[in-house]
Amino acid sequence: MSSVSEREQRVLGIIETARGKRAKFRDERITMAHGAGGKATRSLVEGLLAPAFGIKSLDDAATIGELALTTDAFVVKPLRFPGGSIGELAVNGTVNDLAMGGAKPLALTLSLILEEGLGSDVLRAEVDAIARAATQAGVRIVGGDTKVVERGHADGMYITTTGLGQRDQRAQFQPARPGDRILLSGPIAAHGTAIMLARGEFDLDSDEIVSDTRSLWPAVDAILGLGAVRRLRDATRGGVASVLNELARDDGVAMLIQESAVPVAPAVAGACELLGIDPMYVANEGVFLAIVEPGFVAPGFVDIGEVKTDPPGMVLVATSFGGKRVLDELVGDPLPRIC
C-alpha cells in the first residue's frame, strides 16, 4: 500500500507543479477550444488578454463602487433548443454573471449581429424571448446596437450584452477555507446535453432533456439571507469541473467531491453515458456552486463535497468504488457553441 501511496503523491506533485505555472498563450492560431472554457480558454485570457489590459480579477462581474458590471456574448447553435433560445439565454446568462458577483441585476444593453437572410419571424421570436426573459429577471433593456453581416457569416444571429447590477451588502465574499462545504443548486448537465441533441448530430432523442436556463438571482438572494457565503460561481462553459478547478486554483485549496452526491437527471446521465461524456464537464445555464461555512444549511441545495488543504489547487473525486481520481480541466469543451 505504501508504494501506491508514494506513487500517487508523486503524480499529484507533478500535476500540482504544472498547474502552478502561470498560463501562457503560445498558440499560433485560434481554435474552437479557446472559446470552450477549459485550459485553452484560460491560456488565452490569463496569458494574453488580462496582462494586456491590466486586469487582476477574472470574476464574471467587475465591481465599481456599489455597482457591478459584466459583458457577455452568445453564439449558441442552434438558435432555438429544448427549453430556451439564444435570446432568453442572453438575458439569463448576463444577469447570472451579476448574481454570481453578489449583485442584484438592474439593466442590460443589447447588441444584435444579424445575418443577411435571417427570417423576420425568427428575429421577432427572439426579440419576444428577450423581452419576456428580461421581465422575468426584473431587468430593463435600456439600449443597444444592431449590425447586419453578409450571408454565411453569423449563423443567423449573435448577441452581445452588458449588464449593470447593484451590489448586495450581504455578499461579503472571501476565499474558500479548509473545512468549508461545497453546495450545488440543482441537477447538472441539462443545458449542454439539450443543445447537443438539438443539433441532430447523434441518433438520440429525449423529450425529458431541456435546457435549465433561468435567472439565478432569486436563488442567490435566498442563500445570501441564510448566512456566510464564501464564494458563488455558475457552472456554465466547462461545467462543474471547470468551476471547481478555478476556485481551487484561485484560493489555493483542494476540493474533495463525493461523486455519488452530484445530482444528474436519469435521462441526462443516460445520454452522457451513451456518448462517453462526463456530466461534470457539460455546461449548465441554471446551476451554481456555493462555497459556505461548515454547518451551513440551504434548502434546495445539495452538499457535494468539502474544501481541503492538500493538494492545493486541485480537485479530487471520491468515486463510487471507494477510490479517488483527479478532476482536471479539459483543454476544450466536448460541446462547443453552447452559449
HELIX and SHEET records of a PDB file:
HELIX    1   1 SER A    2  GLY A   20  1                                  19    
HELIX    2   2 MET A   32  GLY A   35  5                                   4    
HELIX    3   3 LYS A   39  LEU A   44  1                                   6    
HELIX    4   4 VAL A   45  LEU A   49  3                                   5    
HELIX    5   5 ALA A   50  PHE A   53  1                                   4    
HELIX    6   6 ILE A   86  MET A  100  1                                  15    
HELIX    7   7 SER A  120  ALA A  137  1                                  18    
HELIX    8   8 ALA A  190  ALA A  198  1                                   9    
HELIX    9   9 TRP A  217  LEU A  224  1                                   8    
HELIX   10  10 GLY A  239  ASP A  251  1                                  13    
HELIX   11  11 GLU A  259  ALA A  261  5                                   3    
HELIX   12  12 PRO A  266  LEU A  275  1                                  10    
HELIX   13  13 PRO A  279  TYR A  281  5                                   3    
SHEET    1   A 5 ALA A  62  ILE A  64  0                                        
SHEET    2   A 5 LEU A  67  PHE A  74 -1                                        
SHEET    3   A 5 MET A 157  ARG A 167 -1                                        
SHEET    4   A 5 ALA A 103  GLU A 115 -1                                        
SHEET    5   A 5 ARG A 140  VAL A 149  1                                        
SHEET    1   B 2 ARG A  80  PHE A  81  0                                        
SHEET    2   B 2 GLY A  84  SER A  85 -1                                        
SHEET    1   C 7 VAL A 229  ASP A 234  0                                        
SHEET    2   C 7 PHE A 288  VAL A 292 -1                                        
SHEET    3   C 7 ARG A 181  LEU A 184 -1                                        
SHEET    4   C 7 VAL A 302  LYS A 308 -1                                        
SHEET    5   C 7 ALA A 254  GLN A 258 -1                                        
SHEET    6   C 7 VAL A 315  ALA A 318  1                                        
SHEET    7   C 7 LYS A 324  VAL A 326 -1                                        
END                                                                             
